[in-house]
Amino acid sequence: MTSPWQPYSEPLRATLVRTITIALVAGALLARSWGGGMTRWPIATLLMLWPSFGGHWIEIWFLNWLRPRLSDSRAVQVAARVATWFVGGIVLALGMLLTAIALTGFHPTRWPAWWLGGLAFIAIELVAQLPLQLRGRPSFYNGRG
C-alpha cells in the first residue's frame, strides 16, 4: 500500500530566512524581558534558534519519516504528531537550558519541570500551524499537512 503523504521539502535558504527571523524577533523579546537592554539579544537569539530552527527539523522528521509509517487514521496521526511535539519540545528546552548554562554561566536554583518544554512546544506548533489553516493550506488542523 502506498502512503498518501507527499514528502515535505523547501529550499534551505527559505528555512534559514524564516527560522532566523523568528529567532531574532523572539530573541529581542526575550532579551527585553530579561532587563539590561539589548545587550543580551545575541545570546537570546541563539537560544531562540532551538525552538525555531530545531523545531523545524522535528516537524520535518515527523512529516517525512514518522507520518508515512503510521496508520492513515486521523486519531493516530494527531496523537503521534502531538507526542512528537511534546518529546521534541523537551529536547529543545534541554538544549536551550544547556546552551544558557554554557554561554552565560546561568545556573538555575532548581531545574525547571521537564514537561514544560513539551507543553510549550505544542503551543508554539499549534500557533505556527494557524496561519497555514487560515490561508487554506495543508496544516495540522485540516489533517492535510
C-alpha positions in Angstrom: 0.0 0.0 0.0 1.4 3.4 -0.9 1.3 6.2 1.6 -0.9 9.2 0.7 1.6 11.6 2.2 4.0 13.5 0.0 7.4 14.3 1.4 7.8 17.9 2.6 10.7 19.9 1.3 11.6 23.5 0.9 14.8 25.3 -0.1 17.3 25.6 2.8 17.5 29.3 2.2 13.8 29.7 2.8 14.1 27.7 6.0 17.0 29.7 7.2 15.4 33.1 6.5 12.2 32.1 8.3 13.7 30.5 11.3 16.5 33.1 11.8 13.9 35.9 11.5 11.7 34.2 14.1 14.8 33.7 16.4 15.8 37.4 16.0 12.3 38.7 16.9 11.8 36.2 19.8 15.3 36.8 21.0 14.7 40.6 21.1 11.5 40.0 23.1 13.3 37.6 25.5 16.3 40.0 25.9 13.9 42.8 26.7 12.1 40.7 29.3 15.4 39.9 31.0 16.2 43.5 31.6 19.5 45.1 30.9 18.6 46.4 27.4 19.5 44.7 24.2 23.0 43.6 25.3 21.7 40.1 25.8 20.0 40.0 22.4 22.6 37.9 20.6 22.5 35.2 23.3 18.7 35.3 23.5 18.6 34.9 19.7 20.9 31.9 19.8 18.6 30.4 22.5 15.6 31.0 20.3 17.2 29.2 17.4 16.5 26.0 19.4 12.7 26.2 19.0 12.7 27.9 15.6 15.4 26.0 13.7 15.4 22.9 15.8 11.6 22.8 15.8 11.6 23.0 12.1 13.6 19.8 11.9 11.4 18.0 14.4 8.4 18.8 12.2 10.3 17.6 9.1 11.2 14.4 10.8 7.6 13.8 11.7 6.3 14.7 8.2 8.9 12.8 6.2 9.9 9.9 8.4 7.3 9.0 11.0 4.0 10.0 9.4 4.3 7.7 6.4 5.0 4.8 8.7 1.8 5.3 10.7 -1.8 4.4 10.1 -3.7 6.9 8.0 -6.3 7.2 10.8 -6.7 10.8 11.8 -6.6 9.9 15.5 -3.3 8.1 15.1 -1.8 10.9 13.1 -2.9 13.6 15.6 -1.7 11.6 18.6 1.7 10.9 17.0 2.2 14.5 16.0 1.3 15.9 19.4 3.5 13.2 21.1 6.4 14.2 18.7 5.9 17.8 19.5 5.9 17.0 23.3 9.1 14.9 23.2 10.8 17.3 20.8 9.9 20.3 23.0 11.5 18.6 26.0 14.7 18.0 24.0 14.7 21.6 22.7 14.1 23.0 26.2 17.0 21.0 27.5 19.2 22.2 24.6 18.2 25.8 25.5 19.0 25.3 29.1 22.4 23.7 28.5 23.2 26.4 26.0 22.3 29.1 28.5 24.5 27.5 31.1 27.4 27.1 28.7 27.3 30.7 27.4 26.2 32.7 30.4 27.1 30.6 33.4 23.5 30.7 34.3 22.7 28.0 36.9 19.1 27.6 37.9 18.5 27.2 41.6 16.4 24.2 40.6 15.9 22.5 37.2 12.6 23.5 35.6 9.9 20.9 35.3 10.9 18.7 32.4 7.4 18.6 30.8 7.1 22.4 30.5 9.2 22.4 27.4 7.0 19.8 25.8 3.8 21.7 26.5 5.3 25.0 25.4 6.4 23.5 22.1 3.0 22.0 21.5 1.6 25.5 22.0 4.2 27.0 19.6 3.4 24.5 16.9 -0.4 25.0 17.2 0.1 28.7 16.8 2.5 28.2 13.9 0.0 25.9 12.1 -2.8 28.5 12.4 -1.7 30.8 9.5 -1.5 27.8 7.2 -5.0 26.8 8.2 -6.3 30.4 7.7 -4.8 30.5 4.2 -6.4 27.2 3.3 -3.0 25.4 3.1 -2.3 21.9 4.4 -1.9 22.1 8.2 -2.3 20.2 11.4 -5.9 21.5 11.8 -7.2 20.2 8.5 -5.3 17.0 8.5 -3.6 17.6 5.1 -0.3 18.9 6.4 
